Amino acid sequence: MENELQKETEYTPEIKVTLNQDGVIEPALKAIKECSQSVLFGLKSIDQISKLPESYSGDDKYLKQQFGEPDPFIVQKDKYVNWIIGKGFEELVNGLAMTLVEAYRYVSIYEMFKGTTAKVVTTLEEINTKFDALREHSARQSFPALLDKIRPFLTAPLIYEGHIKTLNKARICLVHRKGKVSPEDMNTQSTLLIKWVKYFLFFDYSDGEVEVTPGHITKESVSIKMRIKEEIKEYRNGETIIITHKEFQEFITTCHLFITDLASKLPVIK
């Protein structure tokens, strides 16, 4: 009688696993916000400086060393503009990589539970072991490997995958070779090709499109339209990657379009 009563009161605990598409793209969204703010803050600060002060206010706290003659102010300013945009770009693509890691984990869990809400008999220890291994393994994957894992699970091909791959190639060159293109950076026969997309605002004239720019005056009634337009830039061996602030903002647009497209195509457990 006691054993029967014990059986009646025993129960098996259940764990519900929920996959969240918003959680996948959160790292990239955070990077987009922080990078755009930091780069803009830096560029605005640079605009306020017309010459470098003789010393920094904190210099008296340590022994300052001088390594050669300093560059002229205008040279330092141009170098710093390029440096801050380049660093912002690196962090932007790093944020994308973190989102791909989360997507890798997402589809791996989807695969683990066979895409269904049906009950799977397991143990908490086994789940924790699998999740710990997944976290460690996914964090070590390269950008291409992350995409290769994710791609078969998506409900449709990613529209901007090719663009993101070229931006990552540019990031690798910036990180490892300070933006100076070498043969290992090339993704065409003789160049490193970078492609991205932007929102293109234009006057739709009968004889063609004209981009809307400050100061453009039209004397006729014409529609203003917007579409997504692809941009391309190529660098040959030995050339140095230079990114303008306008291009950086367009890279942000590309990254945002990519992650929203990714989130919309992640599989959903049924």
SVG drawing of the C-alpha trace seen along z (x, -y; Angstrom):
<svg xmlns="http://www.w3.org/2000/svg" viewBox="-2 -76 64 78">
<polyline fill="none" stroke="black" stroke-width="0.4" points="0.0,0.0 2.9,-2.4 4.6,-1.7 1.5,-2.3 0.9,-5.6 4.5,-6.6 4.0,-5.9 0.9,-8.0 2.7,-11.0 5.8,-10.8 6.1,-13.1 8.6,-13.9 9.8,-17.5 9.5,-19.2 11.6,-21.9 10.3,-24.1 12.8,-25.5 11.8,-28.6 13.7,-30.0 13.7,-33.7 14.6,-35.4 15.0,-38.8 17.6,-37.4 19.6,-36.3 19.9,-39.7 20.3,-41.6 24.2,-41.6 24.3,-43.1 21.6,-45.7 23.7,-46.7 26.8,-47.0 25.0,-49.1 23.8,-51.6 27.2,-51.8 29.3,-52.1 27.2,-54.7 27.1,-56.8 30.8,-56.5 31.9,-57.2 29.6,-60.2 30.8,-61.5 34.4,-61.2 33.9,-63.0 32.0,-65.8 34.7,-66.2 37.4,-66.4 35.4,-69.2 35.8,-71.3 39.6,-71.1 41.5,-73.5 44.9,-72.7 46.4,-70.3 47.2,-71.6 50.8,-71.4 50.0,-68.7 47.1,-66.6 45.7,-67.6 46.7,-64.2 50.3,-64.3 51.7,-65.5 50.7,-62.2 53.2,-60.1 56.4,-60.3 55.6,-60.9 57.8,-59.6 58.1,-61.1 58.7,-58.7 60.0,-60.8 58.7,-64.1 54.9,-64.4 53.0,-64.6 51.5,-68.0 48.0,-68.6 46.1,-68.1 47.9,-64.8 47.1,-63.6 43.5,-64.7 43.0,-62.8 44.6,-59.7 42.4,-59.9 39.3,-60.2 40.3,-57.1 41.2,-55.3 38.0,-56.0 35.8,-55.0 37.9,-51.9 37.5,-50.9 33.8,-51.5 33.6,-49.3 35.5,-46.5 33.2,-46.6 30.2,-46.6 31.2,-43.4 32.2,-41.9 28.7,-42.5 27.4,-40.7 29.7,-37.8 28.2,-37.6 24.7,-37.5 25.8,-34.7 27.0,-32.8 23.6,-33.2 22.0,-32.0 24.3,-29.0 23.1,-28.1 19.5,-28.8 19.5,-26.3 21.6,-23.8 19.0,-23.7 16.3,-23.5 18.1,-20.5 18.6,-19.0 14.9,-19.0 14.1,-18.0 12.0,-21.2 9.1,-20.0 7.5,-20.7 7.0,-17.0 8.4,-15.7 12.0,-14.5 13.1,-12.2 16.4,-13.3 18.0,-14.6 18.9,-18.0 22.6,-17.0 22.5,-15.8 20.9,-19.1 23.4,-21.2 26.3,-19.2 25.0,-19.6 24.4,-23.4 27.8,-24.0 29.5,-22.1 27.4,-24.1 28.3,-27.5 32.0,-26.6 32.0,-25.1 29.9,-27.9 32.2,-30.6 35.2,-29.1 33.6,-29.1 34.8,-31.3 32.4,-33.7 32.0,-31.4 31.6,-28.3 28.8,-30.0 27.0,-30.8 27.5,-27.3 25.8,-25.8 22.9,-28.3 22.1,-28.3 20.4,-24.8 17.9,-25.6 16.6,-28.9 13.2,-29.0 14.7,-30.9 18.1,-32.1 19.6,-35.2 19.3,-38.2 22.4,-40.1 24.8,-37.2 27.1,-38.0 27.4,-41.6 28.2,-40.7 30.9,-38.3 32.7,-41.0 32.4,-43.4 34.0,-40.7 36.8,-40.3 37.5,-44.1 37.4,-43.8 40.0,-41.0 42.3,-43.1 41.8,-46.1 42.5,-44.0 45.5,-42.0 47.1,-44.3 45.9,-47.7 43.8,-47.9 46.7,-47.3 45.3,-44.8 47.4,-41.7 46.7,-38.7 45.1,-36.7 42.5,-39.4 41.3,-39.2 37.9,-37.7 38.1,-38.3 41.0,-37.5 42.8,-40.7 41.0,-42.8 39.3,-42.9 35.7,-43.7 33.4,-45.2 29.7,-45.5 26.9,-46.8 23.5,-48.4 22.0,-51.7 18.6,-53.5 18.6,-55.5 16.4,-58.5 15.9,-59.9 13.9,-62.1 12.1,-59.9 12.5,-61.9 11.1,-60.5 14.7,-60.3 16.2,-58.7 16.8,-58.8 18.7,-61.6 19.8,-61.2 18.3,-63.6 21.2,-65.7 21.3,-68.9 21.0,-71.9 19.4,-70.0 16.7,-72.2 14.0,-70.8 11.8,-73.1 9.3,-70.6 6.8,-68.4 8.5,-65.1 8.0,-62.1 10.6,-61.4 11.1,-57.7 13.3,-55.4 14.7,-52.0 17.6,-49.8 20.7,-50.3 23.9,-48.2 27.3,-49.9 30.6,-48.4 34.2,-49.4 37.4,-47.5 41.0,-47.6 44.0,-46.2 47.0,-44.6 48.9,-47.2 46.1,-49.7 44.8,-50.8 41.1,-50.5 39.7,-53.9 36.1,-54.1 34.2,-57.4 31.6,-58.2 28.9,-58.1 30.0,-54.6 30.1,-53.6 26.5,-54.7 25.6,-52.6 27.4,-49.6 25.2,-50.0 22.1,-49.9 23.4,-46.8 24.0,-45.1 20.6,-46.0 18.9,-44.7 20.9,-41.5 20.0,-40.7 16.3,-41.5 16.3,-39.2 18.1,-36.5 15.6,-36.8 12.6,-36.5 14.0,-33.3 15.0,-31.3 13.0,-28.1 10.2,-28.0 9.6,-25.0 6.2,-23.5"/>
</svg>
